[in-house]
Amino acid sequence: MIIESRAYARAGLLGNPSDGYYGKTISISVRNFGAHVSLYETPELRIELHEQDQNVFRSIYHLSDSVSSMGYYGGIRLVKAAIKKFCVFCEENRVKLPNKNFTIRYHSSIPRQVGLAGSSAIITATLRALMKFYHIKIPIEIRPNIVLAAEKDELGINAGLQDRVAQVYEGCVYMDFNETQMKAKGHGMYERIRSSLLPNLYIAYKTDLTKVSGQVLNDIRSRYEKGDSFVRDTLQQIAEIAEKGKEALVQKDVIKLNMLINTNFDLRRKIMDISESNIAMVETARKCGASAKFAGSGGSIIGIYEDDDMLNRLIIALRGIRARVIKPYIR
């Protein structure tokens, strides 16, 4: 019997990057892209290599292109980290796993290193497959913590819970990472929002941009932990934007949502260095009349468009700076 599992890309609609700092966010899972895991029982535990994990190349130029598009690290480390943290969770909770092994393979269509949570999607899909294979039930609110631990503890990736919550719960999710709640229970308060309340959303991502999100966010973490009042106050304002955005969604106040999306990015720009390439995406979209902010840590943006004419303008204008526009499929 072959077990199949999936996890989808994620886009932060409002509140990021406050999720790692006891803030609030609203995120959507984007079913246009996803990570797919196949797992089946075998005598030995085997992880099959994906194309991006291969170390054989046609030429030096093939290697260079591969590194440019997919980075230096493939997904095998993510699968390994997910398996280890699943095992640790079971040991800590005195869950005895059956004595059986498996072969696992993964595939991902999520564009790499553009802030659409491709790494956590592979881990989330792996965790789902392991739960099915071993018939283990893990409370839904705990699963994002396991995914995050795989990235932070095992791989040193600086991240927050937002991506993992969106990928575990799916759809549109409001998250409150209240400090008291987090310290008492280890997880935030998560609430699904009906996707029918969402306005016309677009996502655009650079097709030639590579970066490592953990490195981008490291300076904010350092300043926050040193008690930088400007960083802390700004992150608090960003968190409040998500709370206001939840009210605006319920009231279907698109004008207010547009303003909040733009303000989210403008506040973020005050506390972190943003490349000219990323700024160009936001400014190009805004010139078309759409709102725009980062969908993640950089490399992709999300916003609201008014109608098909505006969407066409976005597609043409952003294509001019090597960015692709999609309408996110949310369910």
Wavefront OBJ file of the C-alpha trace (Angstrom):
o trace
v 0.000 0.000 0.000
v 1.384 3.405 -1.035
v 0.632 6.349 1.233
v 0.331 9.715 -0.495
v 0.334 13.053 1.318
v 0.516 16.701 0.330
v 1.110 20.131 1.811
v 0.657 23.390 -0.046
v 2.494 26.665 -0.405
v 1.691 29.457 2.036
v 1.223 33.212 1.649
v 1.034 35.615 4.556
v -1.856 37.988 4.021
v -1.422 40.192 7.092
v 0.728 40.424 10.198
v 3.975 38.813 9.106
v 6.670 38.760 10.392
v 5.164 39.224 13.874
v 4.392 35.507 14.309
v 7.826 34.814 15.750
v 7.422 37.625 18.270
v 4.099 36.848 20.015
v 2.160 38.642 17.294
v -0.856 37.926 15.113
v -1.126 36.904 11.456
v -3.564 35.876 8.747
v -2.272 33.405 6.163
v -3.617 31.357 3.303
v -2.577 27.994 1.901
v -1.968 28.255 -1.850
v -2.992 25.074 -3.638
v -1.423 26.186 -6.934
v 1.864 24.764 -5.606
v 2.594 21.914 -3.249
v 4.916 19.283 -1.842
v 3.972 15.661 -2.448
v 5.282 12.700 -0.466
v 4.930 8.991 -1.289
v 5.715 6.355 1.344
v 5.464 2.556 1.301
v 6.700 -0.298 3.465
v 10.094 -1.826 2.639
v 12.691 -3.972 4.493
v 14.976 -0.978 5.073
v 14.322 2.700 5.687
v 15.255 4.457 2.465
v 14.950 8.091 1.347
v 14.978 8.401 -2.430
v 16.828 11.286 -4.025
v 14.886 13.994 -5.824
v 16.399 15.746 -8.845
v 17.507 18.705 -6.715
v 19.425 16.335 -4.407
v 21.508 14.824 -7.213
v 25.254 15.526 -7.341
v 25.837 14.520 -10.970
v 25.696 17.297 -13.582
v 26.017 17.518 -17.351
v 28.541 20.359 -17.121
v 29.860 23.125 -14.918
v 27.111 25.363 -16.337
v 24.440 22.826 -15.395
v 25.756 22.845 -11.817
v 25.760 26.659 -11.759
v 22.185 26.847 -13.052
v 21.065 24.214 -10.558
v 22.529 26.106 -7.606
v 21.030 29.384 -8.845
v 17.522 27.962 -9.141
v 17.452 25.485 -6.246
v 20.197 26.558 -3.841
v 22.897 24.398 -2.290
v 20.560 22.293 -0.204
v 17.982 19.850 -1.459
v 15.017 18.425 0.359
v 16.611 15.279 1.803
v 17.711 17.152 4.934
v 14.100 18.316 5.414
v 12.740 14.777 5.147
v 15.373 13.505 7.582
v 14.607 16.276 10.075
v 10.875 15.547 9.846
v 11.423 11.826 10.479
v 13.666 12.520 13.462
v 11.260 14.974 15.098
v 8.361 12.582 14.546
v 10.371 9.873 16.285
v 11.309 12.221 19.142
v 7.672 13.233 19.605
v 6.635 9.592 19.867
v 9.413 8.806 22.348
v 8.583 11.808 24.535
v 4.909 10.846 24.552
v 5.628 7.149 25.165
v 4.175 6.085 21.839
v 5.738 2.812 20.700
v 6.131 2.604 16.946
v 5.598 -0.697 15.117
v 8.769 -2.434 13.958
v 8.504 -1.681 10.256
v 10.449 0.384 7.739
v 9.608 2.380 4.645
v 10.851 4.025 1.489
v 9.923 7.665 1.089
v 10.195 10.029 -1.855
v 9.152 13.630 -2.285
v 8.415 16.096 -5.035
v 7.745 19.823 -4.771
v 6.380 22.315 -7.285
v 6.726 25.263 -4.859
v 9.108 27.912 -6.241
v 12.241 27.874 -4.114
v 13.543 30.680 -1.939
v 10.802 33.200 -2.729
v 9.018 33.132 0.620
v 6.227 30.643 -0.206
v 7.248 28.158 2.517
v 8.557 25.369 0.323
v 10.747 23.868 3.058
v 8.006 23.600 5.673
v 5.647 22.125 3.064
v 8.005 19.174 2.528
v 8.245 18.618 6.287
v 4.470 18.939 6.759
v 3.770 16.440 3.974
v 6.346 14.057 5.446
v 4.778 14.313 8.909
v 1.345 13.534 7.464
v 2.692 10.465 5.676
v 4.395 9.192 8.834
v 1.207 9.632 10.867
v -0.713 7.562 8.316
v 1.966 4.890 8.033
v 2.261 4.335 11.785
v -1.399 5.104 12.566
v -0.395 7.848 15.004
v -2.743 10.716 15.879
v -1.142 14.033 16.789
v -3.363 16.951 17.884
v -3.664 19.427 15.024
v -2.490 22.372 17.128
v 0.722 20.484 18.009
v 1.713 19.505 14.468
v 2.991 22.981 13.467
v 5.333 22.897 16.491
v 6.864 19.627 15.291
v 7.373 21.042 11.795
v 8.962 24.204 13.205
v 11.208 22.195 15.535
v 12.476 20.180 12.570
v 13.550 23.394 10.877
v 14.840 25.355 13.876
v 16.317 22.663 16.115
v 17.665 20.313 13.462
v 18.541 22.624 10.573
v 19.054 26.037 12.173
v 16.429 27.723 10.000
v 15.136 30.895 11.650
v 11.354 30.870 11.351
v 8.042 31.278 13.159
v 4.910 29.173 13.443
v 2.829 31.023 10.839
v 3.819 28.975 7.768
v 3.388 25.656 9.532
v -0.008 26.551 10.996
v -1.315 27.603 7.572
v -0.029 24.408 5.973
v -1.419 22.133 8.687
v -4.848 23.800 8.981
v -5.110 24.894 5.300
v -7.465 27.470 3.823
v -7.396 30.910 5.467
v -6.278 30.997 9.099
v -6.139 33.740 11.728
v -3.397 33.137 14.302
v -2.886 34.784 17.667
v 0.498 33.974 19.226
v -0.319 35.637 22.535
v 2.698 35.372 24.855
v 0.705 34.054 27.831
v -0.957 31.393 25.675
v 2.318 30.415 24.010
v 4.186 30.007 27.290
v 1.334 28.133 28.956
v 0.420 25.737 26.125
v 3.272 25.977 23.634
v 1.034 26.987 20.739
v -1.129 29.901 19.674
v -4.860 30.280 19.149
v -5.835 29.366 15.594
v -9.106 30.153 13.868
v -10.142 29.273 10.340
v -11.708 32.068 8.281
v -14.106 31.210 5.468
v -12.297 31.624 2.159
v -15.514 33.043 0.673
v -14.798 36.206 2.687
v -11.527 36.821 0.841
v -11.383 39.554 -1.826
v -9.687 39.220 -5.238
v -6.145 38.181 -4.355
v -3.069 37.855 -6.542
v 0.407 36.540 -5.788
v 3.519 37.474 -7.727
v 6.947 35.946 -7.350
v 10.326 36.566 -8.896
v 11.458 33.879 -11.299
v 15.160 34.726 -10.975
v 15.518 35.557 -7.281
v 17.292 33.328 -4.765
v 17.814 34.031 -1.080
v 17.675 32.290 2.246
v 14.825 33.632 4.361
v 16.422 32.745 7.688
v 19.335 35.043 6.932
v 16.990 37.900 6.045
v 15.161 37.707 9.369
v 18.180 37.179 11.595
v 18.832 40.900 12.151
v 15.279 41.485 13.380
v 15.635 38.585 15.812
v 18.881 39.952 17.192
v 17.516 43.460 17.656
v 14.299 42.144 19.199
v 16.169 40.036 21.732
v 18.367 43.019 22.650
v 15.208 44.954 23.535
v 15.287 47.392 20.610
v 12.154 49.454 21.354
v 11.682 50.593 17.753
v 11.704 47.014 16.447
v 9.406 45.797 19.214
v 6.924 48.663 18.746
v 6.874 48.186 14.971
v 6.267 44.450 15.284
v 3.403 45.194 17.675
v 1.852 47.529 15.095
v 2.214 44.832 12.439
v 0.462 42.330 14.718
v -2.418 44.759 15.271
v -2.832 44.979 11.488
v -3.776 41.289 11.402
v -6.392 41.812 14.103
v -7.882 44.743 12.196
v -7.707 42.696 9.011
v -9.788 39.918 10.527
v -12.546 42.450 11.304
v -12.289 43.925 7.811
v -12.633 40.465 6.233
v -15.783 39.723 8.211
v -17.201 43.112 7.213
v -15.986 42.642 3.609
v -14.311 46.059 3.810
v -11.966 45.812 0.823
v -10.855 49.440 1.060
v -9.631 48.904 4.610
v -7.954 45.615 3.661
v -6.049 47.333 0.856
v -4.810 49.967 3.284
v -3.780 47.379 5.862
v -1.843 45.324 3.302
v 0.114 48.372 2.180
v 0.741 49.532 5.734
v 2.022 46.072 6.697
v 4.784 46.322 4.101
v 5.586 49.960 4.875
v 6.083 49.128 8.556
v 8.208 46.110 7.717
v 10.387 48.246 5.500
v 11.240 50.411 8.528
v 12.898 47.568 10.433
v 14.587 45.482 7.766
v 16.758 46.005 4.706
v 14.875 45.121 1.527
v 16.550 44.577 -1.823
v 15.804 46.826 -4.767
v 14.432 43.815 -6.632
v 11.825 43.184 -3.932
v 10.928 46.857 -3.619
v 10.455 47.013 -7.389
v 7.818 44.262 -7.215
v 5.806 46.100 -4.564
v 6.069 49.471 -6.282
v 5.206 48.028 -9.707
v 2.067 46.397 -8.314
v 1.014 49.571 -6.520
v 1.434 51.619 -9.687
v -1.164 49.328 -11.257
v -3.586 50.266 -8.474
v -3.222 47.050 -6.446
v -2.119 46.728 -2.852
v 1.111 44.834 -2.216
v 3.190 43.355 0.604
v 5.531 40.417 1.084
v 3.841 37.037 1.019
v 6.676 35.719 3.162
v 10.224 36.787 3.825
v 10.866 38.199 0.359
v 10.799 37.153 -3.267
v 7.013 37.105 -3.543
v 4.201 39.574 -2.898
v 0.479 39.339 -2.247
v -2.265 41.909 -2.588
v -5.760 42.762 -3.742
v -6.733 43.625 -7.294
v -10.004 45.299 -8.268
v -11.034 43.546 -11.489
v -9.751 41.605 -14.494
v -8.430 44.763 -16.171
v -6.236 45.491 -13.158
v -5.126 41.860 -13.027
v -4.050 42.035 -16.675
v -2.101 45.215 -15.962
v -0.392 43.467 -13.071
v 0.546 40.481 -15.219
v 2.069 42.668 -17.929
v 3.849 45.106 -15.606
v 5.319 42.451 -13.326
v 6.382 40.307 -16.262
v 8.542 43.276 -17.233
v 10.590 42.838 -14.047
v 10.709 39.026 -14.301
v 7.887 38.255 -11.927
v 5.050 35.819 -12.511
v 1.498 36.574 -11.351
v -1.030 33.931 -10.253
v -4.488 33.900 -8.712
v -4.144 31.771 -5.572
v -6.398 28.743 -5.369
v -7.644 28.575 -1.753
v -9.959 26.005 -0.258
l 1 2 3 4 5 6 7 8 9 10 11 12 13 14 15 16 17 18 19 20 21 22 23 24 25 26 27 28 29 30 31 32 33 34 35 36 37 38 39 40 41 42 43 44 45 46 47 48 49 50 51 52 53 54 55 56 57 58 59 60 61 62 63 64 65 66 67 68 69 70 71 72 73 74 75 76 77 78 79 80 81 82 83 84 85 86 87 88 89 90 91 92 93 94 95 96 97 98 99 100 101 102 103 104 105 106 107 108 109 110 111 112 113 114 115 116 117 118 119 120 121 122 123 124 125 126 127 128 129 130 131 132 133 134 135 136 137 138 139 140 141 142 143 144 145 146 147 148 149 150 151 152 153 154 155 156 157 158 159 160 161 162 163 164 165 166 167 168 169 170 171 172 173 174 175 176 177 178 179 180 181 182 183 184 185 186 187 188 189 190 191 192 193 194 195 196 197 198 199 200 201 202 203 204 205 206 207 208 209 210 211 212 213 214 215 216 217 218 219 220 221 222 223 224 225 226 227 228 229 230 231 232 233 234 235 236 237 238 239 240 241 242 243 244 245 246 247 248 249 250 251 252 253 254 255 256 257 258 259 260 261 262 263 264 265 266 267 268 269 270 271 272 273 274 275 276 277 278 279 280 281 282 283 284 285 286 287 288 289 290 291 292 293 294 295 296 297 298 299 300 301 302 303 304 305 306 307 308 309 310 311 312 313 314 315 316 317 318 319 320 321 322 323 324 325 326 327 328 329 330 331
